[in-house]
Amino acid sequence: MSKITRTESGSILSKAVEYHGFVYLQGVTARDSSKDIKGQTADVLQQIDDLLEHHGTDKTRLLQALIWVKNIKDRAAMNEVWTPWMAPGAAPARACVQAELASPEILVEIMVTACK
């Protein structure tokens, strides 16, 4: 059987799960929810970079991104941070939708899947 590696696994979720050369991240939210959409997005993307690096991969290997924003009108501002963060020519398959998130202060949540 192939090994499954879980990072910071708790009773509800793991921050990341690695299996067969694929890395699945949790839905990542900002550590500081007092920031605006751009600040929260930058925080989330830094956490994603850190988790991917921990698993020996990076944003150039993204396969899929699922993005939830509290208000779809914030999508353009979120993309102002997302777009320069993206590696040229390495955009993943992506969805971005408006959703009621776990806390009213959370403006964005991003979940990605990458390969090694």
DAZI-V561819 format. One record per residue. N is the residue number from 0. SS is DSSP state (h for helix, s for strand, l for the rest). PHI is phi in whole degrees, 0 to 359 (* if undefined). Layout:
BEGIN
N/SS/PHI ; N/SS/PHI
END
This chain:
BEGIN
0/l/* ; 1/l/284 ; 2/l/282 ; 3/s/250 ; 4/s/252 ; 5/s/245 ; 6/s/255 ; 7/l/46 ; 8/l/282 ; 9/l/236 ; 10/l/286 ; 11/l/252 ; 12/l/203 ; 13/l/247 ; 14/l/293 ; 15/s/205 ; 16/s/227 ; 17/s/247 ; 18/s/205 ; 19/l/52 ; 20/l/81 ; 21/s/248 ; 22/s/238 ; 23/s/251 ; 24/s/263 ; 25/l/296 ; 26/l/289 ; 27/s/265 ; 28/s/241 ; 29/l/293 ; 30/l/288 ; 31/l/246 ; 32/l/279 ; 33/l/277 ; 34/l/284 ; 35/l/285 ; 36/h/301 ; 37/h/293 ; 38/h/295 ; 39/h/294 ; 40/h/297 ; 41/h/300 ; 42/h/298 ; 43/h/299 ; 44/h/294 ; 45/h/295 ; 46/h/297 ; 47/h/297 ; 48/h/306 ; 49/h/296 ; 50/h/294 ; 51/h/297 ; 52/h/299 ; 53/h/304 ; 54/l/261 ; 55/l/77 ; 56/l/218 ; 57/l/203 ; 58/h/294 ; 59/h/288 ; 60/h/250 ; 61/s/294 ; 62/s/253 ; 63/s/213 ; 64/s/225 ; 65/s/244 ; 66/s/236 ; 67/s/244 ; 68/s/241 ; 69/l/297 ; 70/l/229 ; 71/h/300 ; 72/h/294 ; 73/h/275 ; 74/h/302 ; 75/h/298 ; 76/h/294 ; 77/h/298 ; 78/h/294 ; 79/h/295 ; 80/h/266 ; 81/h/299 ; 82/h/301 ; 83/h/291 ; 84/h/288 ; 85/l/298 ; 86/l/286 ; 87/l/305 ; 88/l/74 ; 89/l/239 ; 90/l/296 ; 91/l/278 ; 92/s/297 ; 93/s/214 ; 94/s/232 ; 95/s/222 ; 96/s/226 ; 97/s/278 ; 98/l/207 ; 99/l/280 ; 100/l/267 ; 101/l/298 ; 102/l/219 ; 103/l/299 ; 104/l/280 ; 105/l/282 ; 106/l/257 ; 107/s/209 ; 108/s/222 ; 109/s/231 ; 110/s/235 ; 111/s/232 ; 112/s/236 ; 113/s/227 ; 114/s/246 ; 115/l/268
END
